[in-house]
């Protein structure tokens, strides 16, 4: 969501949910899944009529489920990630 302050700078709130899967080997399960969410802030800076620079900084939490090794003596494996990310990009309008 953007909030225009002037013609060249637009601050925004960044947020969202994410999920995904990947194939894994050596575990009792065939695939691993995760859920994630992020929350942060950013800014659009219009550099010309056809382009703008986008910057974002956000906190991301991602949780992979519990998985068991494919062995007789198994133990659960789970991963939780916490990160702060900086994203810089260019948007072109045509």
N, C-alpha and C positions, 0 to 999 in steps of 0.2 A: 504494500500500500504506500503510495507516494503522497507527500504533502508539499505542494509547490510554494516556495518562499520567494523565488524570483524566476526569471526566464532561464537562468543557467544552472541553478542549484536546486535539486529536489531531494530532501531527506526521505528515507523510507524505513519501515519496520520489516524485518526479515523473519519468517517463521515457516515451519512446515513439518510434516511427518514423512517417514520413508520406511520402506521394507524391501527385503531382497533375499535371494537364495544363491548358493553356490554348491557345486559338487565337492564332496570330500572323500578321501580314501583313508583306510585304517581305522574307521569308526564303525559302530554298529548301525548307524544311520547312513543313508546314501547321500543326503544333502544337509546343508546347514542354512538356517534362516536367521535374519536379524530384523529388529525393529529399531527405529531411530526417530529423534525429533531435534529440531534446531530453533534457536531464537536469537535475534540480534538486531543490528541496525546497519544502514547503509546510506549511500548518497549517489545520485545521478548528477553528473556534471556535463551539460551540453557544451561540446567543443566546436560544433558547427551545425548547420541546418540538417546535415545527414548523419551525424555521429554524436554519441555521448559516451562518456567514461563512467563505468559503474564500479563502485567499491563497496564491499560489505565486510563486516566483522561479526561473527556469530559464535555462540556456544553450541556444540553438538554432543548429544548423548546417544550412544549406540549400544545395544544389548544383543549378543548372540545367545541362543538357547543353550540348554544343557545337553551335552553329548557324551556318549560312552565309547571308550576304546573297544575295538573288536577283539577282546582277549577274555580269557576265563576270569581273571581278576580285573574287574572294571572299576573305574572311578569317573565321576562326572567331571566334565570340562565345561566351563562357561567363561565368557569374556565380556567385560563391560568396558566401554571406551568413553572417555571424556576428553574433549578437545576444544580449543579456541582456534577458529580458522579465519584467515584473511583471504578474500577473493577480489580480484581486480579483472575487469573485462571491458570490452568495447561493444557497444550496440550500434549497428548501422541501420539507418532508415532509408527505404527506397520506395 
